[in-house]
Amino acid sequence: MSLLGAPFPGEGPACISCLAPARLTRMKIVRFAVQSKTLYGVLSGDRVRAIAGRPFRLVKMTGATYSLRDVRLLAPCVPSKIVALGVNYRSHADEMKSQLPKVPLIFIKPPTTVIGPEDTIIYPPSSKQVDYEGELGVVIKKKAKNVAESQAADFILGYTCLNDVTARDLQRTDGQWTRGKGFDTFAPMGPCIETKLDPTDVPIEVYLNGKLVQEGSTRDLVYGVNRLVSFISEVMTLLPGDVIATGTPGGVGPMQPEDTVELKIAPIGTLRNYVART
């Protein structure tokens, strides 16, 4: 069964930067490795159609196509930074016994945390509790600084699955989140970027070894996607390929070495990863 959900073909070139979101061609953009090359492409059935360059402005097919079974899917973009949200779901605030933040509570995950579908999450020897946190990721398509909330959608390429893996014990010990959130492999992303999605009502499910352990919806977000893009762009410049991790619903919990964790967001697909010690 495909991890990418229902595919949507991208027919012909589409100018990503000039189309309003309501008119944007629906595409599932992937980044993949094949024949010692790393390329971007668009999923079309069980084929991946390669595109020229990066997908942040013009999506132009090269004419090369590959069978999905013959390529290795990678993280769907290469962010300069992941800007993540803490306590941005009411259900998560309840389970953590935290007050809702008066403004969005942001932190940074470095790009070295990024891995792709089917990759391995490394359980660090300094931690005794590593948790899954299933989240909707927002992929930025063009440089964004001081963006008005009403214009935020124009700066979004699409959406992906992101697991904000957290060394919970270290997070509690430190009192700030950089170490607990920042280990290599702690930001699995993928399997694709879905370019057309309503972020106000997106189902989020996490399965651990096949058992449903986390379930929620973006209906429960404290701060919605457009507000987050606007707020973060007031603080720092967002660049093409940067990712906003919008927060996690209630139900977070620990993983162990040899576990398999799957994050399912139905319009996007399923992000599967494995947990192991070095």
matplotlib code that plots the C-alpha trace (Angstrom):
import matplotlib.pyplot as plt

x = [0.0, 1.4, 2.4, 1.4, -2.4, -4.4, -2.1, -2.8, -1.1, 0.5, -0.1, 2.3, 4.3, 2.7, 4.0, 3.9, 4.8, 2.1, -1.0, -3.4, -3.8, -7.4, -6.2, -3.1, -2.8, -3.1, 0.2, 2.1, 5.7, 8.3, 12.1, 13.8, 17.1, 17.5, 20.6, 23.0, 20.9, 18.7, 15.7, 12.3, 9.3, 5.5, 3.7, 1.4, -0.2, 2.6, 5.1, 7.3, 7.6, 10.9, 10.9, 13.7, 15.4, 13.5, 9.7, 9.5, 8.8, 8.2, 7.2, 8.4, 8.5, 11.7, 10.1, 11.9, 9.7, 10.5, 8.5, 7.8, 9.2, 12.6, 13.2, 14.0, 11.8, 13.7, 12.5, 10.5, 12.5, 15.8, 14.9, 17.4, 15.4, 12.4, 10.3, 8.3, 5.4, 5.0, 1.7, -0.3, -3.1, -5.6, -5.6, -1.8, -1.8, -4.3, -2.2, 1.0, -0.8, 0.4, -1.3, -2.1, 0.5, -0.5, 1.4, 2.7, 5.5, 8.2, 11.5, 14.0, 14.9, 18.2, 18.3, 20.4, 17.3, 15.7, 15.3, 12.9, 10.4, 11.6, 14.7, 15.8, 15.3, 18.4, 17.6, 20.3, 22.2, 21.7, 17.9, 15.6, 12.4, 12.0, 8.5, 6.7, 4.8, 2.7, 2.4, 1.3, 4.2, 3.9, 6.4, 7.3, 7.6, 9.1, 11.0, 8.7, 9.3, 6.6, 3.8, 0.3, -1.9, -4.4, -1.5, 0.1, -1.4, 0.5, 3.8, 2.9, 3.9, 2.1, 1.9, 3.7, 3.9, 6.4, 7.3, 8.7, 10.6, 11.5, 13.8, 11.2, 13.4, 16.1, 13.5, 12.2, 15.8, 17.0, 14.0, 14.4, 14.0, 17.0, 18.7, 15.6, 14.3, 17.5, 19.2, 20.1, 17.2, 14.6, 12.5, 11.3, 9.4, 7.4, 6.4, 5.4, 4.3, 0.6, 0.1, -3.7, -5.1, -7.4, -5.3, -8.2, -9.5, -6.8, -6.9, -3.6, -3.0, 0.1, 0.5, 3.1, 3.8, 0.4, -1.6, -3.3, -1.7, -2.3, -5.4, -6.4, -7.3, -6.1, -9.5, -7.9, -5.1, -4.6, -3.0, -3.8, -1.5, -1.9, -1.3, 1.8, 3.3, 2.6, 3.9, 7.1, 7.9, 7.9, 10.7, 12.8, 12.9, 11.5, 13.2, 11.9, 11.9, 11.7, 9.2, 6.8, 5.9, 2.5, 2.3, 1.0, -2.3, -2.8, -1.6, 2.2, 4.1, 7.3, 9.0, 11.5, 14.3, 13.0, 9.6, 8.0, 6.2, 3.8, 2.3, -0.8, -2.4, -5.0, -4.7, -0.9, 0.0, 1.8, 5.3, 6.9, 10.1, 12.0, 13.6, 17.1, 20.1, 23.4]
y = [0.0, 3.4, 5.7, 8.7, 8.3, 9.1, 10.6, 13.6, 14.2, 17.6, 18.3, 20.7, 23.6, 25.6, 28.9, 28.2, 31.8, 33.5, 31.3, 32.0, 28.9, 28.4, 28.0, 26.1, 22.8, 20.0, 18.1, 15.7, 16.9, 14.5, 14.5, 11.3, 9.5, 7.4, 6.4, 8.4, 11.5, 13.5, 15.1, 16.6, 15.2, 15.0, 11.8, 10.6, 7.2, 4.8, 6.9, 9.9, 12.6, 14.5, 18.3, 20.7, 22.2, 22.9, 23.3, 26.7, 28.8, 26.9, 23.3, 22.1, 18.5, 17.2, 14.3, 11.8, 9.4, 6.6, 3.8, 4.6, 1.2, 2.1, 5.3, 6.1, 8.8, 11.4, 14.2, 16.3, 19.5, 20.7, 23.4, 26.0, 25.7, 24.1, 26.5, 24.5, 25.3, 24.4, 23.9, 24.8, 22.2, 22.6, 18.8, 18.7, 21.7, 19.7, 16.5, 18.5, 20.6, 23.7, 27.0, 28.1, 30.5, 34.2, 34.3, 31.4, 29.6, 29.0, 27.1, 25.9, 22.4, 22.4, 21.0, 18.1, 16.7, 16.0, 12.5, 11.0, 8.2, 4.8, 6.3, 5.4, 7.6, 7.2, 6.8, 8.9, 7.2, 10.3, 9.9, 7.4, 8.7, 9.5, 10.5, 10.8, 14.0, 13.8, 17.2, 19.0, 20.6, 23.8, 24.2, 27.8, 28.5, 32.0, 34.5, 35.7, 38.7, 40.7, 38.9, 40.0, 37.2, 37.8, 37.2, 34.2, 31.6, 33.1, 32.1, 28.4, 25.7, 23.0, 20.6, 17.5, 15.1, 15.9, 13.9, 16.3, 13.6, 14.7, 13.5, 14.3, 13.6, 16.0, 18.6, 18.5, 18.5, 21.5, 23.7, 24.8, 22.7, 22.9, 19.7, 17.6, 18.5, 18.9, 15.5, 14.3, 12.3, 14.0, 15.5, 12.8, 14.5, 13.2, 11.4, 14.3, 17.9, 18.2, 21.5, 21.9, 21.2, 23.0, 23.3, 24.2, 20.6, 18.0, 14.6, 13.5, 9.9, 8.2, 4.5, 2.7, -0.9, -0.8, 0.5, 3.9, 5.9, 9.6, 11.1, 14.7, 17.4, 20.8, 22.1, 22.0, 24.4, 27.4, 29.4, 28.5, 28.3, 31.8, 33.3, 31.2, 32.3, 35.9, 35.8, 33.9, 36.1, 39.1, 37.4, 35.8, 35.6, 32.4, 31.0, 28.6, 25.1, 26.2, 24.2, 25.3, 22.4, 23.5, 21.6, 18.2, 17.1, 15.2, 11.6, 12.0, 9.1, 7.1, 5.0, 2.3, 0.9, -1.6, 0.2, 1.3, 4.7, 5.9, 9.3, 9.4, 12.6, 11.3, 14.0, 13.7, 10.1, 8.0, 8.8, 5.6, 5.5, 3.0, 3.5, 2.2, 2.7, 3.5]
z = [0.0, -0.9, 1.9, -0.2, -0.1, -3.2, -5.9, -8.0, -11.3, -12.0, -15.6, -17.3, -15.7, -12.9, -11.6, -7.8, -6.8, -8.7, -8.3, -5.4, -3.1, -4.2, -7.9, -7.2, -9.1, -6.6, -6.5, -4.2, -4.4, -3.4, -3.2, -4.1, -4.8, -7.9, -9.8, -7.6, -8.2, -5.8, -7.6, -6.9, -8.6, -8.7, -7.9, -10.7, -10.0, -9.2, -11.2, -10.1, -12.7, -12.3, -12.3, -13.1, -10.1, -7.0, -6.7, -5.0, -8.1, -11.3, -11.4, -14.8, -15.8, -17.4, -19.2, -17.0, -15.1, -12.6, -10.9, -7.3, -6.3, -8.0, -6.0, -2.4, -1.0, 1.1, 3.3, 0.9, 1.4, 2.9, 5.4, 6.7, 9.9, 11.4, 13.5, 15.9, 18.2, 21.9, 23.6, 20.5, 21.0, 23.8, 24.4, 24.7, 27.1, 29.2, 29.3, 30.1, 32.7, 30.9, 30.5, 27.0, 25.7, 25.3, 22.1, 19.9, 21.8, 19.2, 19.3, 16.6, 15.5, 13.5, 10.0, 11.2, 12.9, 9.5, 8.2, 5.6, 5.4, 6.3, 8.0, 11.5, 14.6, 16.8, 20.5, 22.2, 25.1, 27.3, 27.3, 29.0, 27.5, 23.8, 22.7, 19.4, 18.6, 15.4, 13.7, 10.6, 8.9, 6.8, 4.0, 3.0, -0.8, -0.9, 1.3, 4.1, 6.3, 8.2, 6.4, 7.2, 8.4, 5.6, 3.0, 4.8, 2.5, -0.5, 1.2, 1.7, -0.8, 1.0, 3.9, 5.1, 8.1, 10.8, 13.9, 16.5, 18.3, 21.9, 24.6, 27.3, 30.3, 29.0, 28.1, 31.7, 33.2, 31.1, 31.5, 27.9, 24.8, 22.5, 23.6, 24.1, 20.6, 18.8, 18.5, 15.0, 13.4, 15.7, 12.8, 10.4, 7.6, 4.6, 2.6, 0.3, 0.2, -0.5, -2.2, -1.6, 1.8, 4.2, 7.4, 9.6, 9.9, 9.3, 11.1, 12.8, 13.9, 15.2, 15.3, 17.4, 16.3, 14.5, 17.5, 17.4, 20.2, 19.3, 17.6, 17.0, 14.5, 13.7, 14.8, 18.2, 17.4, 19.6, 16.9, 13.3, 10.3, 8.9, 12.3, 12.8, 9.4, 10.2, 13.8, 13.0, 10.0, 12.4, 14.4, 11.6, 7.9, 6.5, 3.4, 0.7, 2.1, 5.7, 7.8, 10.5, 12.8, 14.1, 17.4, 18.6, 19.9, 23.1, 23.3, 23.1, 24.6, 24.7, 22.0, 22.5, 20.4, 17.8, 17.7, 14.4, 14.5, 11.8, 11.5, 9.3, 7.9, 5.4, 2.7, 2.8, 3.5, 6.1, 7.4, 8.8, 10.8, 13.0, 16.4, 17.1, 19.3, 17.7]

ax = plt.figure().add_subplot(projection="3d")
ax.plot(x, y, z, "-o")
ax.set_aspect("equal")
plt.show()
